[in-house]
């Protein structure tokens, strides 16, 4: 009889523990923050330059370790390399994220996102050109959990690849770096 009570109690506590653990992982996260992009054009286009802007993402947690991410970013430089060219870059990326949730306050993650980049440039306020291309971001970061509703993302770093033609008939690969920081809201 005592053995049944002990086994029943352990089973009950195990189920309660699994329920509590499942509640720790929110269903949806929303991120918003500052992003820096180091744009590295292909060898025919010249020197690298910086873009500043912001990014936002929505993450849907399928399980506590795997999620689907929709990531949107907008970056700008008002005078690229002192040339008077005003340039913008927008990214629309989607893909999986893998998270490691074994720490109390820290959640490191890695992701592979794919989608579209849109670049636009103008000289002295007149629209000159805009183009769309394939884009891919592979990277990761870490979230620091303040409480059940908010986390801080001190750093997320991604390799951001784009494939703009850069004045040639064929697409050229641009190997860029993106670094972001901001706030995550859990729902």
C-alpha positions, 0 to 999 in steps of 0.5 A: 500500500505504501509503495502505491502511494509513493508511486502515485505521489511521484507520478503526480509530481512528475506530471506537475513538473512537466506542466510547469516546465511547459508553461515556462516556454511562451508560445510567441515572442516579439523582438524589436531593436536596433540593428547595424549592418556592415555591407560588403559589396562584391569586388566590382563595387568598392569598399564596405560601408555601414548601415544603421536601422532596426529589426523586428521579429515574431517567433512562434515556438513549436516546441521548447527547442524549435521555433519558426521565425519571421524577421523584418529589417530596415537599414539606412545610410544617408551618404554612402562612402561620402558619395552623396548616395542615400541608400536603404536596405530592407530584409524579409526573412523566414526560417527555423530557430533552435534554442537551448533552454537549460539555463534559468535566465539565458537562452542561446539560439541559432537560426537559418533564415531565407527570404528577400532583400530590397535595396534602394538608392537615390542621389540628392533626393531623386529616386535612382534605382531599387532592386530585389534579391535573394537573402539569407541570414545564418547566425545566433544570439542570446536572450536574458530573461528579466521575468515571464513577460520580458527578455533583453537580447544583448547581442544577435549576430548574423551572416547576411548574404544578399545576391544583388547584380551590382551593375552586371548581368549576373547576380553577385554575392555580398557577404554582410554582417548584421548585429542586433540588440533589443527587447523581447516580449513573451506572449 
